[in-house]
């Protein structure tokens, strides 16, 4: 048979062919154009028995940054959706969670009641820790919330005051490399912003509005050192290949780290 006369589609005239149609492509959720600090962890679906540091990466079951929390006093900066606070309380910690949003405080309070756990909730600025006595906290946790603070140095100084010596501050923020691209763009790997760009990015959710302040890894490290912290862990986790993608997932995360995790311990007094 000549290549100029390709074989006919023998299914075209089959009696059942008129009932067939091409398979549709699976629906793909649109990528959220807001910075991850707007939606994580407040809008994330997360487990309530471990601390999650960012979307689509392993959690503290794997990283083990907090250690045994039984009987520990833990301060959480930014309550998000309440998942971390609930998980730490279930692990035996006495949790104080501070957040500037009254609506998020109310939501976490309802979740704590539902889960029959006790979390002390306070509404206020993340740097306003005057109500916490010095050297009384065993761990401080901040999941993405410090990315929304324009003066993190002030927060670090207050955290240093309330922490006991050698106790950790464990924080995660959107990775500064992710701020260089637009995950919702037609070409998400196209660089649209300098790594050193300091201009904040505005965002809004149904309950609050805020800003995301990208900072380089070296800036975060330097700020912690100046506040008399010793950084002992820096993680840039790859996406977790064992789980389905979350609502916050964007394909560019397979190429660019989405989350930076830092653990720093208090030095001095």
Steps between C-alpha positions, in 0.01 A plus 500: 500500500635842408592745777296754305185305579492432873265226623149610581382517858306174518318614815345800327219302342445265790145524640630595846732771373230766509475451877870552558681824562856593576598477865499837671815629664479490878399829656796697629439750777624850420820596676450757775683823416521607864823447697494176698512699824142609423360147489733278702421364748170689543334350191687169492366155574754366750526222757423585861756264652826652373639840405505579127758755389387563142288372215584170332806421711564261785393601851653474847454123507793500257693812595474460881597861565288541814581182686292375792241765590351328805468760777677770295381860477474590132432842351354508149530819295203511262227243546409448134231234490595366843639169378846543655367624833259206524774252406740636762229503768416138418870420543479626858620858457355803672441719195463877482403621153512868403344642184392851394180370334194467723322285240785250491515494879128419507544226242782335694304525823214311337739238363662453842159443656411253226824308556464524879841661539609803696680787325549845654409749226601865504425766243785741437808596306754221465766717665274593792614237748490718809252261660749213482763486775867480410670161480175303539447357150648168385437543127367762260339398172412722205349349185517754215379785723836682523487554123218749568700707753680811376741509799596142591800619702260639761325163517829311535605720792174431682522129426854495639375660821224247567691186399703303749871460421580254219132459416397519134319737273372294206370705210398450142443760229430492127835431338646825362579328170128442441440876514708533181233333287126520455355148550174608332669636185490332160873440537543446877876446467554845353674725752279801566660641813856541626609274786601818684173687441381639837163639395216326686222317319140574599252219555146455620289215632130492589578596861818710496739694277875518536838517334775251429858619556750282309840475669810320386638203689801704610277779632305255715821340626655839579190626683495192722872529574464865598221404740743252664365180347714214373361348182547122507267389219406637159271291279379552142275194464413341170131425434374187670460240220286269713194719533245665274551865419337753728285801417815715523692293246634660183702309237792739544553352848650195332783727386526774765490444879179634653595500867803598707519352852741629763566388855697736724585467869519776758846589616594730786249637747 
